[in-house]
Amino acid sequence: MIAASWLLMTGMVAVAAAPQPQGSIGGVVLNATRGNVPVPQADVVLRIRAEGQLALFRETKSDAEGRFFFPHLPVGNDYPYLPGANRDGIHYPGPAMLLTAERPHAIVELTVSDAVAEPCPLVIRRQRVSLHSEPGVLTVDESLLIDNPSTGCYVGSAGPGNTPPVTLRLAIPADFVRITFADDFFGPRFSLVNGQLVTGVPWTPGRRELKFSYVLRNNQRAYAWERSLDLPCEDLRVQVQADNPDEIVCNLPKSLAKAEGLVAFQSAAAVLPAGRPIRVQLGQFPVPWTDYARWLSPLVLLGVVAVAGYFLFCRPTEDVRSRSAPLASADACRDSRATAERRNKAA
């Protein structure tokens, strides 16, 4: 009995003292622009996601063969890792991964690219524009699927006076009231320069979707929305929510709408060039009551002035006429009697 108890206790102590399993992440850094050749002395970082944020966990450099290694890593679901490499000041993230007790080691390839200043390789594979009008405002939702089909990272070139490089300009109407980006990554990276939204975000090879929504003032019965294409566009579709579809006109071919109350326009098969203007003439949209009040106020004031003028100038004249009428009638009677008396004397 004592021996059994001793074995049980020693077993529990052994389990408690057993070290936690450790994992590792290793791999190689390759340059996609140069045919996936290894990149020596590349900066490699290992980040970990904690409380919804990515924090730097480890960092190292690749060796002469482009290889890197992160040993002695904690394993488990509490440690979601994201390796990545830096080149020319641009971070290239790799795949997210979890290390478990069953699979504590992982091998990954990290791909970087050379920076390209010009020409711009970007193209819009698909662009969707949706216009919705309410009294006083026009809301526009846009979605751009932007592709960098090259093997280089497009970083743009510095502008006049050594201004920061610009990689994308959004040619939306300059009188927008506000704009909201669906992805928090893009919002702080756009700035307003000369009435146009611009960004210097590096565009790595591959596709990235840019979604945003903006509001325009619309206090007119008829309104023309117009913007130029930011990049060459393969597939453009514009749709308008309208009560009177016949009043909507666009310089794109009309397309079949997928829902009632929508008017849709679709580009043809040819790629539309950058800078090509897109125009939508909106019809008789409701005018806010404040606009009616603006025009009604002068009319009310004019009516008040007219009534006051009537009482000041017209009514006294009528009173004088009404008072002088009995006097005129009495004079006429006296003249008639005098005439009659003269006729009698003559007879």
C-alpha positions as CSV (number, residue, x, y, z in Angstrom):
1,M,0.0,0.0,0.0
2,I,2.8,2.4,0.9
3,A,4.7,1.5,-2.2
4,A,1.6,2.1,-4.4
5,S,1.1,5.5,-2.7
6,W,4.7,6.4,-3.3
7,L,4.6,5.5,-7.0
8,L,1.4,7.6,-7.4
9,M,3.0,10.6,-5.7
10,T,6.2,10.4,-7.7
11,G,4.2,10.1,-10.9
12,M,2.2,13.3,-10.1
13,V,5.4,15.1,-9.4
14,A,6.9,14.0,-12.7
15,V,3.9,15.2,-14.6
16,A,3.9,18.5,-12.8
17,A,7.6,19.0,-13.5
18,A,7.4,18.0,-17.2
19,P,8.5,20.9,-19.4
20,Q,6.0,22.5,-21.7
21,P,6.4,21.5,-25.3
22,Q,8.3,24.0,-27.5
23,G,8.0,24.7,-31.2
24,S,9.8,26.4,-34.0
25,I,9.2,28.3,-37.2
26,G,11.8,28.3,-39.9
27,G,12.0,28.9,-43.7
28,V,13.5,30.9,-46.4
29,V,13.1,34.4,-47.9
30,L,12.7,34.6,-51.7
31,N,12.7,37.5,-54.1
32,A,9.7,37.1,-56.5
33,T,10.9,39.9,-58.8
34,R,14.1,38.0,-59.5
35,G,12.7,34.5,-60.1
36,N,12.4,33.5,-56.4
37,V,16.1,33.7,-55.7
38,P,17.1,33.5,-51.9
39,V,17.5,36.9,-50.2
40,P,20.5,37.0,-47.8
41,Q,20.5,39.3,-44.8
42,A,16.8,40.0,-45.0
43,D,15.0,41.3,-41.9
44,V,12.6,38.7,-40.7
45,V,10.0,39.3,-38.0
46,L,7.7,37.1,-36.0
47,R,4.5,38.7,-34.8
48,I,1.9,37.4,-32.4
49,R,-1.7,38.3,-32.2
50,A,-2.8,39.3,-28.7
51,E,-6.2,41.0,-27.9
52,G,-6.9,41.7,-31.5
53,Q,-3.5,43.4,-32.1
54,L,-0.3,42.2,-33.7
55,A,2.8,42.6,-31.6
56,L,6.4,42.0,-32.4
57,F,7.5,38.7,-30.7
58,R,10.9,37.9,-32.3
59,E,13.1,39.2,-35.1
60,T,16.2,37.9,-36.9
61,K,18.0,38.1,-40.2
62,S,18.3,35.5,-43.0
63,D,21.6,33.8,-43.6
64,A,23.6,33.7,-46.8
65,E,21.1,31.2,-48.3
66,G,18.1,33.2,-47.3
67,R,17.2,30.9,-44.4
68,F,15.9,31.9,-41.0
69,F,14.9,30.1,-37.8
70,F,12.9,30.9,-34.7
71,P,13.4,28.3,-32.0
72,H,11.9,27.7,-28.5
73,L,8.4,29.0,-29.3
74,P,5.4,28.4,-27.0
75,V,2.8,26.2,-28.6
76,G,-1.0,26.2,-28.3
77,N,-4.0,28.1,-29.4
78,D,-3.0,31.1,-27.3
79,Y,-0.1,31.8,-29.6
80,P,-1.2,32.6,-33.2
81,Y,2.0,33.5,-35.1
82,L,2.5,35.6,-38.2
83,P,6.0,35.6,-39.8
84,G,7.0,38.2,-42.3
85,A,10.0,39.8,-44.0
86,N,10.9,43.4,-44.8
87,R,12.5,44.8,-47.9
88,D,13.0,48.4,-48.9
89,G,10.9,49.5,-45.9
90,I,7.9,47.4,-47.0
91,H,6.6,44.6,-44.9
92,Y,5.6,41.3,-46.6
93,P,3.5,39.2,-44.3
94,G,3.5,35.4,-44.5
95,P,0.7,33.0,-43.6
96,A,-0.7,32.9,-40.1
97,M,-0.1,29.7,-38.2
98,L,-0.6,27.8,-34.9
99,L,1.9,25.5,-33.3
100,T,0.4,22.6,-31.4
101,A,1.8,19.7,-29.3
102,E,1.1,17.4,-32.2
103,R,2.7,19.7,-34.8
104,P,5.1,22.0,-33.0
105,H,7.3,22.8,-36.0
106,A,6.5,24.8,-39.2
107,I,8.4,25.6,-42.4
108,V,7.4,28.6,-44.5
109,E,8.5,30.5,-47.6
110,L,8.4,34.3,-47.3
111,T,8.2,36.2,-50.6
112,V,9.4,39.8,-51.1
113,S,9.7,42.0,-54.2
114,D,11.8,44.8,-55.6
115,A,10.3,48.3,-55.3
116,V,9.1,49.8,-58.6
117,A,8.6,53.5,-59.0
118,E,7.2,53.7,-62.6
119,P,5.4,53.0,-64.7
120,C,2.2,52.3,-62.7
121,P,1.2,48.6,-63.2
122,L,-2.1,48.8,-61.4
123,V,-5.4,48.0,-63.0
124,I,-9.0,47.8,-61.8
125,R,-10.4,44.3,-62.4
126,R,-13.8,45.2,-61.1
127,Q,-15.5,48.4,-60.0
128,R,-18.9,48.8,-58.6
129,V,-20.7,52.1,-58.0
130,S,-24.0,52.5,-56.3
131,L,-25.9,55.8,-56.0
132,H,-28.7,56.4,-53.6
133,S,-30.5,59.7,-53.2
134,E,-32.4,61.1,-50.3
135,P,-33.8,64.6,-49.8
136,G,-30.7,66.9,-49.6
137,V,-28.0,64.2,-49.9
138,L,-26.6,61.7,-52.4
139,T,-24.8,58.7,-51.0
140,V,-22.3,56.9,-53.2
141,D,-20.8,53.4,-52.4
142,E,-17.8,52.3,-54.4
143,S,-15.8,49.0,-54.5
144,L,-12.6,48.7,-56.5
145,L,-10.8,45.4,-57.0
146,I,-7.2,46.7,-57.7
147,D,-4.6,44.3,-59.1
148,N,-0.9,44.6,-59.4
149,P,-0.1,41.9,-62.0
150,S,3.6,42.6,-62.0
151,T,6.3,40.9,-59.8
152,G,7.4,44.2,-58.3
153,C,6.0,46.3,-55.5
154,Y,4.6,49.6,-56.9
155,V,5.7,52.5,-54.6
156,G,5.3,55.5,-57.0
157,S,7.8,58.3,-57.5
158,A,8.3,61.6,-55.6
159,G,6.3,64.5,-56.9
160,P,7.4,68.2,-57.4
161,G,9.4,69.6,-54.6
162,N,10.3,66.2,-53.3
163,T,6.7,65.6,-52.1
164,P,5.9,62.1,-50.9
165,P,5.1,59.5,-53.6
166,V,1.5,58.9,-54.7
167,T,0.4,55.5,-55.8
168,L,-3.3,56.1,-56.2
169,R,-5.6,59.1,-56.6
170,L,-9.4,58.9,-56.1
171,A,-11.1,61.2,-58.6
172,I,-14.3,61.4,-56.7
173,P,-16.2,64.8,-56.6
174,A,-14.2,67.3,-54.6
175,D,-17.3,68.7,-52.8
176,F,-17.9,65.5,-50.9
177,V,-19.1,66.0,-47.3
178,R,-17.5,63.0,-45.7
179,I,-15.9,59.7,-46.7
180,T,-15.7,56.4,-44.9
181,F,-13.4,53.4,-45.7
182,A,-14.5,49.9,-45.0
183,D,-11.0,48.8,-44.1
184,D,-9.4,50.7,-41.3
185,F,-6.0,50.1,-43.0
186,F,-6.8,52.6,-45.8
187,G,-8.5,55.4,-43.9
188,P,-5.5,57.0,-42.2
189,R,-3.4,56.4,-45.3
190,F,-5.4,58.7,-47.6
191,S,-5.0,62.5,-47.4
192,L,-6.7,65.4,-49.2
193,V,-4.4,67.2,-51.6
194,N,-5.7,70.0,-53.8
195,G,-9.3,68.7,-53.4
196,Q,-8.3,65.1,-54.3
197,L,-7.8,62.1,-52.1
198,V,-4.3,60.5,-52.6
199,T,-2.3,57.8,-50.9
200,G,1.2,56.5,-51.0
201,V,0.3,52.9,-50.0
202,P,2.8,50.4,-51.6
203,W,0.9,47.9,-53.8
204,T,2.5,44.5,-53.5
205,P,1.9,41.9,-56.3
206,G,-1.6,40.5,-56.3
207,R,-5.2,41.8,-55.7
208,R,-6.6,44.1,-53.0
209,E,-10.1,45.4,-52.6
210,L,-10.8,49.0,-51.8
211,K,-14.2,49.9,-50.5
212,F,-15.4,53.3,-49.4
213,S,-18.6,55.4,-49.2
214,Y,-19.0,59.2,-49.5
215,V,-21.8,61.7,-49.2
216,L,-22.6,64.7,-51.5
217,R,-25.1,67.5,-51.0
218,N,-28.0,67.4,-53.4
219,N,-30.4,70.3,-53.1
220,Q,-31.4,70.4,-56.8
221,R,-34.2,68.7,-58.6
222,A,-31.8,67.4,-61.2
223,Y,-28.2,66.5,-60.3
224,A,-25.3,65.2,-62.3
225,W,-22.8,62.9,-60.6
226,E,-19.5,62.6,-62.4
227,R,-16.0,61.2,-61.8
228,S,-13.1,60.0,-63.8
229,L,-11.6,56.5,-63.7
230,D,-8.6,56.3,-61.4
231,L,-7.0,53.4,-63.3
232,P,-7.7,51.3,-66.4
233,C,-10.8,49.4,-65.6
234,E,-11.9,46.0,-67.1
235,D,-15.4,45.8,-65.6
236,L,-17.4,48.8,-64.5
237,R,-21.0,48.7,-63.3
238,V,-23.0,51.7,-62.0
239,Q,-26.4,51.3,-60.4
240,V,-28.9,53.9,-59.2
241,Q,-31.8,53.6,-56.8
242,A,-34.6,55.5,-58.4
243,D,-38.3,55.9,-58.3
244,N,-38.4,57.1,-61.9
245,P,-35.9,55.0,-63.9
246,D,-36.7,56.8,-67.2
247,E,-35.2,60.0,-65.8
248,I,-31.7,58.4,-65.2
249,V,-29.2,58.9,-68.0
250,C,-25.6,57.5,-68.1
251,N,-22.8,57.5,-70.6
252,L,-22.5,53.7,-70.2
253,P,-24.7,51.2,-71.9
254,K,-27.8,50.3,-70.0
255,S,-27.9,46.9,-68.3
256,L,-30.5,44.7,-66.8
257,A,-31.1,45.6,-63.2
258,K,-31.3,42.7,-60.7
259,A,-33.8,44.3,-58.4
260,E,-36.9,46.4,-58.7
261,G,-36.2,50.2,-58.3
262,L,-32.6,49.9,-59.6
263,V,-31.3,51.2,-62.8
264,A,-28.0,49.6,-63.9
265,F,-25.3,50.6,-66.5
266,Q,-22.5,48.3,-67.5
267,S,-19.2,48.9,-69.4
268,A,-18.7,47.0,-72.7
269,A,-16.0,44.3,-73.2
270,A,-13.2,46.8,-73.9
271,V,-11.0,48.0,-71.1
272,L,-11.8,51.6,-70.2
273,P,-8.8,53.9,-70.0
274,A,-7.7,55.8,-66.9
275,G,-9.2,59.3,-66.8
276,R,-12.3,58.3,-68.7
277,P,-15.2,60.3,-67.3
278,I,-18.3,58.5,-66.0
279,R,-21.4,60.7,-65.8
280,V,-24.9,59.9,-64.4
281,Q,-27.7,62.5,-64.9
282,L,-30.1,62.0,-62.0
283,G,-33.8,63.0,-62.5
284,Q,-36.4,64.8,-60.4
285,F,-35.3,64.0,-56.9
286,P,-37.2,65.4,-53.9
287,V,-36.3,68.9,-52.8
288,P,-35.9,69.4,-49.1
289,W,-38.7,71.5,-47.4
290,T,-36.0,74.0,-46.4
291,D,-35.5,74.9,-50.1
292,Y,-39.3,75.6,-50.4
293,A,-39.1,77.7,-47.2
294,R,-36.2,79.7,-48.7
295,W,-38.4,80.7,-51.7
296,L,-41.6,81.0,-49.7
297,S,-40.3,83.6,-47.3
298,P,-39.9,86.4,-49.9
299,L,-43.4,85.7,-51.2
300,V,-44.9,86.0,-47.7
301,L,-43.0,89.2,-47.1
302,L,-44.2,90.6,-50.5
303,G,-47.8,89.7,-49.5
304,V,-47.5,91.5,-46.2
305,V,-46.2,94.7,-48.0
306,A,-49.1,94.5,-50.5
307,V,-51.7,94.3,-47.7
308,A,-50.1,97.1,-45.8
309,G,-50.0,99.3,-48.9
310,Y,-53.7,98.6,-49.6
311,F,-54.7,99.8,-46.2
312,L,-52.4,102.8,-46.3
313,F,-53.3,104.1,-49.8
314,C,-56.4,102.4,-51.2
315,R,-58.9,102.5,-48.2
316,P,-58.6,106.3,-47.4
317,T,-59.4,107.1,-51.1
318,E,-62.6,105.0,-50.9
319,D,-63.6,106.8,-47.6
320,V,-63.2,110.2,-49.2
321,R,-65.3,109.1,-52.1
322,S,-67.9,107.7,-49.9
323,R,-68.0,111.0,-47.8
324,S,-68.1,113.2,-50.9
325,A,-70.9,111.3,-52.6
326,P,-73.8,112.8,-50.5
327,L,-72.5,116.3,-51.1
328,A,-72.5,115.8,-54.8
329,S,-76.0,114.5,-54.7
330,A,-77.2,117.6,-52.7
331,D,-75.6,120.0,-55.2
332,A,-77.3,118.1,-58.1
333,C,-80.7,118.5,-56.4
334,R,-80.3,122.3,-55.9
335,D,-79.3,122.7,-59.5
336,S,-82.4,120.8,-60.7
337,R,-84.7,123.0,-58.6
338,A,-83.1,126.3,-59.8
339,T,-83.5,125.2,-63.4
340,A,-87.2,124.3,-62.8
341,E,-87.9,127.8,-61.3
342,R,-86.4,129.6,-64.3
343,R,-88.5,127.6,-66.7
344,N,-91.7,128.5,-64.7
345,K,-90.9,132.3,-64.8
346,A,-90.3,132.2,-68.5
347,A,-93.7,130.6,-69.0
